[in-house]
Amino acid sequence: MMSQSMTRPHRTPGEAPAVREPAHVPVAHVVRGGMIEGIHHGSVVVLAADGSVAFQAGDIEVACYPRSALKPLQAVGLLRAGLPPLDDELLALVAASHSGEERHLAGARRILAAAELAEDDLRNVPDLPYDPAVRDEWIRRGLAPSRLAQNCSGKHAAMLLTARTRGWRLDDYLDPGHPLQRELAATVEDLTGQRIARVTVDGCGAPLFSVSLHGLTRAAARLATAAPGTDEGRVAEAMRAHPEMVSGSSRDVAHLVRAVPGLLAKDGFEGVQIAALPDGRAVGVKIADGADRARMPVTAAALARCGVDPDVLAPFATAPVLGGGAPVGTLRAVHTTAPQLS
């Protein structure tokens, strides 16, 4: 049965963002022994509740690849394309870059079982679990990389279930020309309000759509403010209720969602992060060099500009710089990006 929202008209998206060299700016400093040792460049956007840009640094309009920060939008697209009803825990897994914990693998198996399919039907790349501790245990047990353990298996299982429900071919569900991928691209354009600039292949093998950081953040705000029962609202509620399914029990994004009431958040490789509050205030972060260590401190700084309590954000606002195994400095957002946290 197809989602009722498939029949509703979507907005006509605007122009595609420009493809050019991004004009990133310093967003984080690595301070060791009282001296700046390193600088991370990037871009940041903060949206007010009315959708206007309340703060920006760097280049928020250039085309970029959101990587896994795009998954919440793809989850909405899967519902629009006819993904059968799933409980909130499994729907959160559809939008996940999971850590490979047993609950993640079990959830992906449940989605595949609903389609009467198995792990061998997945077309994502085999991998070891993302979480270091889980990966070490996996290796200790002599287990090989698998498609189920790869962090995108929930999304891929849902793609297969949707394709089977619609009667589409399964063997080429990752082809950008497949009806499923065309549906997902249309949803990305609708939610971001802009045309896709380029299409390439993500690390898992799925098509990856480029939009601007501004457009991506605008889409996050649309999910966070969506009415209950809508496809956007269902994805947002599932992600808020089960942040450990969206990431993992030890991941910073799950801890952030638990710390900030009502927050919707998703990270992506290459230093991408989106986060949105229920009233529409939202932030988007892109770290130019892809360094994951700078992602959360800059995100915390951006959320402070949204009015989130700095005391709540304090555990996320800095990362220690070690020397001889002891803290000798800190990684923090630059003053111009985070005056409230400096």
N, C-alpha and C positions, 0 to 999 in steps of 0.2 A: 504493500500500500504506500503510495507516494505521499510526502508531506503536503499538508494543505497550503503551506506557504509557497509551493512551487507555482501556484496559479496567480499569485499576487504580482503586480507590476514592480519592477525594480527601477531604481533611479538610473538615469543615463549618466554614465561616468564622464568626467572631464578628460582633458588631455593627459597623455602619459608623461611622467616626469622625465626630465632630460637625462641622457646618458653622457656623462662627462666625468672628469676627475673631481672628486668631492673636495670642497673647501673646508676641511675639518679644522678645529682649533684645539688648543690644550684643554683637557677636561679633568685630568687627574695627575697628581704629582706623587712620585715615589721618593720619600724623604728618608735618608739614612744619616744618622749622626748629625742631625740638624741641617743637612744640606740636600738640595734637590738632586737626586741621582738619576732619575728618569722621568720622562713626561709621556703620558698617553694622550693622543689626540682623538677627537671624535666629534659627535654632534648630539645635541640634546634638544628636545622640544617638550614644553609643558603647556597643556591645553586647559583653559578655564572651563567652568561648568557649561557655559554657553557655546563652547566649541572654538572660541577665539584663541589665538596664540598668546599666552600670558608670559612666556619666556622662550627664548631660543638661543642656541649657541651653535656655531658651525653651519653646516649645510643640510637643512632639513627637507629640502625640496628635490635634491638630486636622487636619481634612481639608485636603489640599493636592494640587496637580496636579504629578506628578513630571516632566512633560514627557518628554524623551528618556531620562531615567534609567529609564523604564519599559520601554525596548526589550529589555533582556535577558529580562524576564518575558514579553514578547510573543513573543520568539524561542522560548522554551520552549513557549508556547502554540501556536505554529505547528507545532512538532514533534509535540506532542500531537494536533493537529488533522489531521496527515497530511502535513506537508511532506516531500517525498521526500528521501533522503539527499543531503547536500551535503558537499563537503570543508570542512575547518576554516576555510580562508580565506574561503569564501563564507558559511559560517555566522556567522563574525564580522561580515561585512558586513550580515547580516540584523539584527544587534543594533546597528548603527552609526548614528552621526550623522557621516557621512564628510565629508571636506574637499573632495571633488570632483576629486581627483587621477585621473590616467588609470587607475590600477589599480582605483579605486573604480567608475568608469564601466564599465570592462571587466567587472568582477565582476557588476554589475547586469545587464549585457547577457547574461552567461552564465546567470544565473538565469532571465531572461525567455526565453532560447532553449530552456531545458529545458521551458518551458511552451508552446513554439511561439508566443510572443507577442513584441511589439515595444514600443518606448518609448511609442508612441501609446496603448497599452492601460493605461498607468499613469494613476492618478487623483490623484497628488500634485500640488502646485502647481509650476509651472515656476519655476526660480530660477537664479541664478548660483552658482558654486562657493563654498563657505563660507570656504575658506582665502584670505586676502587676496592672497597672491602668485599663487595659481592663478587667482583671480578677475581680477586685473589682466591676466594673460596671456590669459585668456579674452576680455576686453574688447578687448585689443590686436589679437586675431585677428578681431575683429568678430563674435564668436559671441553669439547671443541666449540669454536664460534658457531652460533646458530642464528637463523632468521628471527626466531622468537625472542631471543635475548637482545637483539639489536633494538635501540631505543625508540624506533619508530614503528614497531610491530603492531601496536594498537591501531594506529592510523591505517596501516596497510590492511589489517584484518577487516577494518570497517569499510575500506574501499572495495574489498572483495565481496563483502556482504551486500553492499549497495549495488554493485554490478550484477550480482546473482539475482537480487530482488527485481532489478529492472530488466533482466533478461539480456544483459550485455555480455560480450566476450570477457573471459577471465584471464586468458593468457597474455593479453597485451594491455591490461588495465593501466599501466604506467605510460603508455604512449600519449604524448600531448594531444594527439588528435582523437583519442578515445572519447566517447560521449561523456564518460564520468569526468575526465579531466577538463573537458570544455565546460561542464557544469560548475566545477570548482573554480575555474578561471573567471567565469561570469560572477560568481559570488564574491571573489576577491575584488573585482572591479566595482561591484555594487557597494560593498562595505567600506572600501577605501575612498570611493568617489573619484577614482581616476583609472585611466587605461593602464594595462600592464605594459611596461616598457620593453622588457626582454623575458624570454623563457629559457631556462637552462635545466640542468639536472642537479638535484640536491644530493647530499651524501648518501642517503638511503636508496637513491635511484628514482624517486618520484619527481615529477616536474616541479620546478621552483619558479615562482613568478616575482619579478622585480617591481616594486612600488617605491614611493618615497617614505622616509621616516615620518613625515607629517601625515601622509595618507594612512600608514600602518597604525599610528597612534589614534587617528580619527576613528578607525575601525574598532580599536580596543574600547574606545569610549562608547561606541554604538552597542557593543556587546554588554558593557557594564551597566548601561542605562535601559536595556531592553525590557519590555514587559514580560512578566512570567508567562510561560506557556508558548511564547514565540520561539523560533529556532535559536535566535541569538540569546534569548533569555535562558533557554534550557542549557545551552553550552556554558554560559556564564555561571549559572547556579551549580552545575555539576563541578566546574573547576574550583569554585569557592568552597564547596562542601568537601571535596576530596583532593586537596593540593598535593598530598603525598602520592596520589595516583598520576597526577600531571607531571610530577618530577620524581621524588623519592624521599624516604624518611630522613635522610641526612642532608638534603639539598637546601641551599639558601632561599630559593624561591618559595618552597613550601613553608619555611620558617617565617618569611616575610608576609605571606598571605595569612598565616595564623596570627601574626602580630598586629596587622592593620585590619580592623573590621571592615568587611565588605569588599576587600581588594580583589581584583582580578589581575593575574600576572602570568606572564609567560616569557621565558628566556629563549635564546637561539644561539647557535654557534656563531663565531666571528664577532662576539661582543655585542649582541643585540638583546634588548630587553624592552618589553612594554608592561605597563601597569596602569590600571584605571580604577577609579572609585565610583560608587553607585550613583553619584550626582553628576558624573560626566567629566570630572577633572581627571586628566590622564597625562602620562609621561611616556616618551620614547627615547631610547638611548642606543647609540651605535658607537662602539669603540673602533677606531680606524684600523689598528693593528690586530684586531680580533682577540686581544688579551682578555680572558675571562676574569682575571683578578681585578680589573678596573670596573667591570660591569656593575657590580652591586653597590660600591661606594658612590658611583655617579648616579645610579638610580635612586639611592637614598637621598642624595642631595636634591634631585629633581622632585621627589615626593615631598621634601621639606618645603619646596617652593609652592607645592599644592596646599600647604597648610597642615600636613600630617605632623603630629607631635614629634619634635626632634628627640625627645627621650625614648620614644618607641623606636625611632630609627637608629639610635645610637649603636646597637650591636651590628648594624649593617653599614654604617657610615665610614668605617675605616677597616683596613686590613693590616696586620702587623708585618713589618719588615724585620727579618731575623739576621742576627750575626752571632755566630758561635752557639746557635740554638736558643738564643734569648732575644727578646724584642729590642731593637736598636733604632727603630724608626717606624714610619707608618705610610700606607698608601691612602690618599684621601683626595676627594674632589677639589679642584682648584677654587680659589676664593670667588672668582667671578661667576662660577657655576653654582656655588653653594654658600652664599654669605651667612645663612642661618646655621650652617654646620661647621664653619671654619674655626 
